[in-house]
C-alpha cells in the first residue's frame, strides 16, 4: 500500500479539482461526515480531503485518482455511485488510516455494491462479521498486502453509504480504531 503522505499533494489537488459542492440529492454534504482531528483518539488528518463525483472515481485514464481508490471503484459505479470522499489519517509516526466514504444513488444501490464486494478484486478476503456490529451490515478482515504488511480493513453500510476504514500497520488497537472511525461517520448520517 502506498504511503498516504506521498499522496498528500495529489489528494489536495483532487480536492481542489473536484466537481460539485459535495452535497447529494439527500442534501447531506459528504464532507460533513468526515471525522475531524481527534474525533478518534490520537488520529489526525494527514492531508486534504478529496471528494470526487462517482463518474470520476475509477477513471482508468486518471491513474492518480484510480490509485487513491486502489482500483476498487468499478463495483461501486456499476451499482450507482454518486460520489466518493477519501481522507487519510495518521497516528504517531507509523500508523496510517484511509477512510473512504462511498455515497451511492440509493439504499438499494448501496446494498447491491456491498453484497457484490466479497467476490471482487481486492475484496476477495476472508471476511468476518464485525463485533460489535455497526451500521446495517459490517465486515472486517485482517489482510496482508503485497509487501507482507498486515492491516485491518473494515467495511460497513448504512442507508446510501458504504464506509471503509483501512488501517496499517496492524497494531493492538488497529481494528478497534478502524471501527471507531466508522462509528463516528455512521453517527453523522441522518
C-alpha positions, -999 to 999 in steps of 0.1 A, spaced: 0 0 0 15 34 -10 23 59 17 -6 84 23 19 112 30 33 107 -6 -3 111 -19 -9 143 1 -2 167 -28 -22 146 -52 -52 144 -28 -51 181 -22 -51 187 -60 -80 163 -63 -100 181 -37 -95 214 -55 -104 199 -88 -134 180 -76 -166 189 -94 -197 200 -74 -200 211 -38 -201 177 -22 -239 178 -15 -260 149 -26 -296 147 -36 -303 140 0 -289 174 9 -261 159 30 -226 174 23 -204 143 23 -176 165 38 -197 168 70 -194 130 76 -156 131 78 -142 129 113 -122 159 125 -88 156 141 -91 140 175 -126 125 169 -109 92 172 -82 94 200 -47 101 187 -56 103 150 -52 135 128 -60 142 92 -29 135 71 -37 156 41 -66 174 24 -99 156 19 -106 145 -17 -142 145 -29 -150 134 -64 -182 127 -83 -189 90 -89 -183 92 -126 -146 100 -119 -139 77 -90 -124 49 -111 -115 67 -143 -87 45 -158 -73 75 -176 -67 92 -143 -40 69 -128 -35 91 -97 -72 92 -89 -76 55 -96 -47 47 -73 -63 66 -44 -91 40 -45 -68 11 -54 -89 1 -84 -120 -6 -63 -144 19 -79 -159 -2 -107 -181 -23 -84 -195 8 -69 -200 26 -102 -219 -4 -116 -243 -2 -87 -248 36 -89 -220 57 -72 -229 93 -66 -197 105 -50 -166 94 -31 -147 110 -2 -112 99 7 -95 111 38 -61 98 51 -53 100 88 -21 94 108 -15 83 144 21 87 156 49 81 131 39 48 116 1 41 118 -19 52 88 -56 51 81 -75 55 49 -112 65 53 -133 61 22 -170 71 21 -188 58 -10 -222 76 -14 -245 56 -36 -275 68 -56 -299 49 -34 -300 25 -4 -307 -4 -29 -275 6 -48 -256 6 -15 -269 -29 -7 -261 -41 -43 -225 -28 -41 -219 -41 -5 -233 -75 -14 -211 -77 -45 -178 -67 -29 -166 -101 -15 -162 -116 -49 -145 -85 -64 -107 -78 -68 -90 -69 -35 -123 -76 -17 -117 -114 -21 -106 -117 15 -116 -139 45 -143 -115 59 -158 -118 93 -188 -101 109 -178 -70 129 -181 -74 167 -197 -52 177 -219 -49 147 -221 -14 133 -243 0 106 -268 -21 87 -241 -46 77 -204 -48 85 -174 -69 76 -138 -69 89 -107 -86 75 -71 -89 86 -53 -86 53 -17 -89 41 -6 -66 13 20 -75 -14 48 -62 8 38 -87 35 24 -60 59 -7 -68 78 -36 -43 80 -72 -42 91 -99 -34 66 -134 -27 79 -164 -21 56 -199 -11 67 -231 1 51 -258 25 63 -286 39 41 -270 51 9 -234 49 22 -206 24 23 -179 34 47 -144 18 48 -115 21 72 -82 6 62 -55 8 90 -19 -2 86 3 -15 101 -16 -40 122 -13 -30 159 -31 -40 191 -57 -13 185 -59 -10 147 -91 -30 143 -107 -10 172 -95 23 157 -110 14 123 -143 6 138 -142 38 159 -138 58 127 -167 41 111 -189 47 141 -181 84 140 -192 86 104 -223 65 108 -234 86 137 -234 116 114 -256 100 87 -292 113 92 
